[in-house]
Structures are given as structure tokens and as C-alpha cells.
Amino acid sequence: MNTNSLFKSGLWVCFLLILLAAASRLVPHPTNFSPIAALGLFAGAYIGLRRYWLVPLAALLLSDLVIGFYHPVEMSFVYIGFATSAIIGRFLLLQKRNVIRIGATTLVSATVFFLLSNFGVWLTGLHYPLTTEGLLQCYAMAIPFFDNTVLGDLLYVAVLFGVYESIHGWTPHQHRTV
């Protein structure tokens, strides 16, 4: 693909968003306050590629190469959680977008990520016993971090969707992808 077709296809938007999201994880920020889930929702809603779900994973992998990797089971569930945010964006935001729908989808995505990522933490057996009580304790101990997840997701969704829509003109019923 030459440079001209890269710009015409809109793939430059994908690359730019991946780089910006990865870079934002490298600067100091509150725990769990990250743009990756918002990037997944955006990719699902706007990116016409069949492998749209790879967009948040690419950003996550790029930043993890710098930050460092952690337990493979836990990491797998984090990656699955972010891929799921893109899938949620595809199913809930591709055809119809408005402020309320985007906000509600962001809360659904944050909740699914919370459930998946903390299940991965529990499944490692490193911090909690592999029992029902251990799983419940894992979720209970993660609740204080959920606020930052939701706030970060809402902020980054507002920025990504808001900037994109302000550039392209708000058309809540029009199907548009890059």
C-alpha cells in the first residue's frame, strides 16, 4: 500500500490513534486511567477493517513492550478485555451512535473489562485462593480501581468520539467508517 492509498483508506487514523494511545500509557497517570478501552470502542464503531479489534491490542502491546509484561494468564485476560471493548463497540455503536448510547456502551465495556481482567488476576492463584470466596474477594478488592476505569474510559471516549465527530460533522444515524 503506497502513502497516497494509506491516507485515502483512513488507515492513517488507525496508526495515529494506536501511537497516541500507546504513548499516553507511558506518561504518569492514575491507576486504570487509560485510553485503551476507549480506543477499542472507537475502533469498533468507526474502523472498517475486519480486524478492527486488533487496534486496541496493538496500542496495548506497543506500550507493554516499554512498560513490561506481567503474568501471562493475567495479561491474556487484560488483552481479551480490551479486544472485547472493540467487539462491544462494533455491535452497539457501528450502526447507531448518540451521546446516551455511547455513554451507556462505555459503562458496559468498563464493566465487562472489570469482570474479565479481575477474573484473570484471580485465575493466576498468586493473590487470591482459587475458590469462590477468593474470586469474590478479588472482585471486592478491585472495586476501588473501577472508578478510575470508568472515568478514564468516559474521558477518552468523549475525546475520541467528540474530536472525530466534530471534524466529520455529527451524524448520529449515518453509518461511517474509516
C-alpha beads as a LAMMPS data file, in Angstrom:
LAMMPS data file: protein, C-alpha beads

178 atoms
177 bonds

1 atom types
1 bond types

-500.0 500.0 xlo xhi
-500.0 500.0 ylo yhi
-500.0 500.0 zlo zhi

Masses

1 110.0

Atoms # bond

1 1 1 0.000 0.000 0.000
2 1 1 1.509 3.328 -1.023
3 1 1 1.309 6.519 1.022
4 1 1 -1.499 8.015 -1.062
5 1 1 -3.765 4.983 -0.615
6 1 1 -2.881 4.894 3.094
7 1 1 -4.351 8.388 3.512
8 1 1 -7.345 7.701 1.295
9 1 1 -8.189 4.491 3.156
10 1 1 -8.211 6.220 6.531
11 1 1 -5.650 3.756 7.910
12 1 1 -3.532 6.689 8.979
13 1 1 -6.215 7.395 11.594
14 1 1 -5.723 3.860 12.988
15 1 1 -1.956 4.244 13.150
16 1 1 -2.169 7.669 14.730
17 1 1 -4.679 6.539 17.364
18 1 1 -2.602 3.454 18.176
19 1 1 0.525 5.563 18.653
20 1 1 -1.239 8.210 20.735
21 1 1 -2.933 5.625 22.969
22 1 1 0.317 3.716 23.456
23 1 1 2.199 6.926 24.240
24 1 1 -0.424 8.034 26.758
25 1 1 0.200 4.888 28.801
26 1 1 3.858 5.887 29.112
27 1 1 3.221 9.201 30.855
28 1 1 2.264 9.351 34.537
29 1 1 -1.448 8.766 35.057
30 1 1 -3.772 7.438 37.756
31 1 1 -4.061 3.661 38.011
32 1 1 -6.527 2.208 35.469
33 1 1 -6.986 5.612 33.806
34 1 1 -6.171 4.530 30.269
35 1 1 -7.375 5.216 26.708
36 1 1 -7.177 1.602 25.521
37 1 1 -10.837 0.626 26.101
38 1 1 -11.992 3.909 24.545
39 1 1 -9.775 3.164 21.564
40 1 1 -11.421 -0.261 21.327
41 1 1 -14.905 1.244 21.366
42 1 1 -13.845 3.787 18.755
43 1 1 -12.288 1.112 16.546
44 1 1 -15.439 -0.985 16.750
45 1 1 -17.643 1.989 15.914
46 1 1 -15.616 3.573 13.121
47 1 1 -12.848 1.419 11.714
48 1 1 -13.997 -0.576 8.720
49 1 1 -11.209 -3.143 8.823
50 1 1 -12.221 -6.732 9.564
51 1 1 -9.563 -6.884 12.239
52 1 1 -10.706 -3.707 13.998
53 1 1 -10.353 -5.475 17.351
54 1 1 -6.571 -5.514 16.876
55 1 1 -6.383 -1.710 17.149
56 1 1 -6.550 -1.532 20.977
57 1 1 -4.347 -4.632 21.252
58 1 1 -1.662 -3.044 19.080
59 1 1 -1.638 0.050 21.307
60 1 1 -1.502 -2.114 24.409
61 1 1 1.315 -4.275 23.035
62 1 1 3.389 -1.271 21.967
63 1 1 3.170 0.255 25.413
64 1 1 3.694 -3.092 27.177
65 1 1 6.930 -3.506 25.216
66 1 1 8.168 -0.391 27.053
67 1 1 6.365 -0.784 30.408
68 1 1 6.992 -4.502 30.675
69 1 1 4.989 -7.688 30.682
70 1 1 3.407 -9.457 33.634
71 1 1 1.861 -12.841 34.435
72 1 1 0.757 -14.393 31.105
73 1 1 -2.666 -15.502 32.379
74 1 1 -3.462 -12.091 33.834
75 1 1 -2.110 -10.377 30.733
76 1 1 -4.204 -12.601 28.452
77 1 1 -7.400 -11.615 30.250
78 1 1 -6.480 -7.922 30.076
79 1 1 -5.912 -8.252 26.324
80 1 1 -9.172 -10.197 25.922
81 1 1 -10.960 -7.474 27.889
82 1 1 -9.683 -4.752 25.572
83 1 1 -10.463 -6.786 22.445
84 1 1 -13.951 -7.220 23.876
85 1 1 -14.312 -3.434 24.127
86 1 1 -13.792 -3.239 20.365
87 1 1 -16.340 -6.005 19.787
88 1 1 -18.825 -4.215 22.057
89 1 1 -18.228 -1.024 20.080
90 1 1 -18.864 -2.873 16.825
91 1 1 -22.138 -4.415 17.965
92 1 1 -23.537 -1.458 19.881
93 1 1 -22.139 1.611 18.101
94 1 1 -21.451 0.784 14.453
95 1 1 -24.950 1.454 13.151
96 1 1 -26.260 3.981 15.661
97 1 1 -24.416 6.492 17.795
98 1 1 -25.660 9.219 20.082
99 1 1 -24.354 10.606 23.352
100 1 1 -26.508 8.402 25.584
101 1 1 -25.783 5.236 23.622
102 1 1 -22.041 5.961 23.607
103 1 1 -22.067 6.664 27.368
104 1 1 -24.046 3.514 28.167
105 1 1 -21.799 1.421 25.921
106 1 1 -18.756 2.837 27.699
107 1 1 -20.179 1.698 31.054
108 1 1 -20.931 -1.772 29.646
109 1 1 -17.403 -2.021 28.258
110 1 1 -15.815 -0.909 31.558
111 1 1 -17.888 -3.457 33.480
112 1 1 -17.005 -6.313 31.126
113 1 1 -13.327 -5.327 31.332
114 1 1 -13.545 -5.243 35.140
115 1 1 -15.050 -8.738 35.232
116 1 1 -12.598 -10.246 32.727
117 1 1 -9.374 -8.636 33.945
118 1 1 -10.027 -9.391 37.597
119 1 1 -11.029 -12.953 36.749
120 1 1 -7.575 -13.221 35.165
121 1 1 -5.957 -11.868 38.336
122 1 1 -7.832 -14.448 40.414
123 1 1 -7.060 -17.258 37.962
124 1 1 -3.302 -16.815 38.424
125 1 1 -3.682 -18.001 42.007
126 1 1 -0.976 -15.555 43.058
127 1 1 -3.077 -13.170 45.138
128 1 1 -6.307 -14.978 45.994
129 1 1 -7.203 -18.590 46.648
130 1 1 -8.780 -20.402 43.713
131 1 1 -12.116 -20.679 45.468
132 1 1 -15.452 -18.908 45.127
133 1 1 -14.557 -16.856 48.186
134 1 1 -11.205 -15.971 46.621
135 1 1 -12.905 -14.825 43.420
136 1 1 -15.372 -12.680 45.352
137 1 1 -12.525 -11.224 47.404
138 1 1 -10.622 -10.437 44.201
139 1 1 -13.597 -8.552 42.777
140 1 1 -14.215 -6.760 46.080
141 1 1 -10.587 -5.625 46.313
142 1 1 -10.738 -4.303 42.738
143 1 1 -13.810 -2.108 43.278
144 1 1 -11.773 0.994 44.283
145 1 1 -9.966 0.841 40.928
146 1 1 -13.214 0.663 38.955
147 1 1 -13.867 4.395 39.417
148 1 1 -10.689 5.307 37.523
149 1 1 -11.520 2.788 34.810
150 1 1 -14.947 4.337 34.250
151 1 1 -13.694 7.932 34.474
152 1 1 -10.787 7.276 32.118
153 1 1 -12.980 5.435 29.642
154 1 1 -15.601 8.199 29.676
155 1 1 -13.000 10.936 29.235
156 1 1 -11.144 9.212 26.408
157 1 1 -14.386 8.176 24.683
158 1 1 -15.546 11.801 24.842
159 1 1 -12.251 12.952 23.337
160 1 1 -12.036 10.295 20.601
161 1 1 -15.661 10.351 19.530
162 1 1 -16.004 14.094 20.099
163 1 1 -12.951 15.077 18.073
164 1 1 -13.825 12.662 15.290
165 1 1 -17.436 13.807 15.098
166 1 1 -16.514 17.481 15.293
167 1 1 -14.143 17.010 12.366
168 1 1 -16.589 14.958 10.285
169 1 1 -19.855 16.544 11.425
170 1 1 -22.204 14.847 13.883
171 1 1 -24.444 12.394 12.038
172 1 1 -25.915 10.058 14.652
173 1 1 -27.786 7.858 12.174
174 1 1 -25.257 7.675 9.387
175 1 1 -23.003 4.642 9.090
176 1 1 -19.482 5.967 8.626
177 1 1 -16.172 4.169 8.997
178 1 1 -12.566 4.975 8.256

Bonds

1 1 1 2
2 1 2 3
3 1 3 4
4 1 4 5
5 1 5 6
6 1 6 7
7 1 7 8
8 1 8 9
9 1 9 10
10 1 10 11
11 1 11 12
12 1 12 13
13 1 13 14
14 1 14 15
15 1 15 16
16 1 16 17
17 1 17 18
18 1 18 19
19 1 19 20
20 1 20 21
21 1 21 22
22 1 22 23
23 1 23 24
24 1 24 25
25 1 25 26
26 1 26 27
27 1 27 28
28 1 28 29
29 1 29 30
30 1 30 31
31 1 31 32
32 1 32 33
33 1 33 34
34 1 34 35
35 1 35 36
36 1 36 37
37 1 37 38
38 1 38 39
39 1 39 40
40 1 40 41
41 1 41 42
42 1 42 43
43 1 43 44
44 1 44 45
45 1 45 46
46 1 46 47
47 1 47 48
48 1 48 49
49 1 49 50
50 1 50 51
51 1 51 52
52 1 52 53
53 1 53 54
54 1 54 55
55 1 55 56
56 1 56 57
57 1 57 58
58 1 58 59
59 1 59 60
60 1 60 61
61 1 61 62
62 1 62 63
63 1 63 64
64 1 64 65
65 1 65 66
66 1 66 67
67 1 67 68
68 1 68 69
69 1 69 70
70 1 70 71
71 1 71 72
72 1 72 73
73 1 73 74
74 1 74 75
75 1 75 76
76 1 76 77
77 1 77 78
78 1 78 79
79 1 79 80
80 1 80 81
81 1 81 82
82 1 82 83
83 1 83 84
84 1 84 85
85 1 85 86
86 1 86 87
87 1 87 88
88 1 88 89
89 1 89 90
90 1 90 91
91 1 91 92
92 1 92 93
93 1 93 94
94 1 94 95
95 1 95 96
96 1 96 97
97 1 97 98
98 1 98 99
99 1 99 100
100 1 100 101
101 1 101 102
102 1 102 103
103 1 103 104
104 1 104 105
105 1 105 106
106 1 106 107
107 1 107 108
108 1 108 109
109 1 109 110
110 1 110 111
111 1 111 112
112 1 112 113
113 1 113 114
114 1 114 115
115 1 115 116
116 1 116 117
117 1 117 118
118 1 118 119
119 1 119 120
120 1 120 121
121 1 121 122
122 1 122 123
123 1 123 124
124 1 124 125
125 1 125 126
126 1 126 127
127 1 127 128
128 1 128 129
129 1 129 130
130 1 130 131
131 1 131 132
132 1 132 133
133 1 133 134
134 1 134 135
135 1 135 136
136 1 136 137
137 1 137 138
138 1 138 139
139 1 139 140
140 1 140 141
141 1 141 142
142 1 142 143
143 1 143 144
144 1 144 145
145 1 145 146
146 1 146 147
147 1 147 148
148 1 148 149
149 1 149 150
150 1 150 151
151 1 151 152
152 1 152 153
153 1 153 154
154 1 154 155
155 1 155 156
156 1 156 157
157 1 157 158
158 1 158 159
159 1 159 160
160 1 160 161
161 1 161 162
162 1 162 163
163 1 163 164
164 1 164 165
165 1 165 166
166 1 166 167
167 1 167 168
168 1 168 169
169 1 169 170
170 1 170 171
171 1 171 172
172 1 172 173
173 1 173 174
174 1 174 175
175 1 175 176
176 1 176 177
177 1 177 178
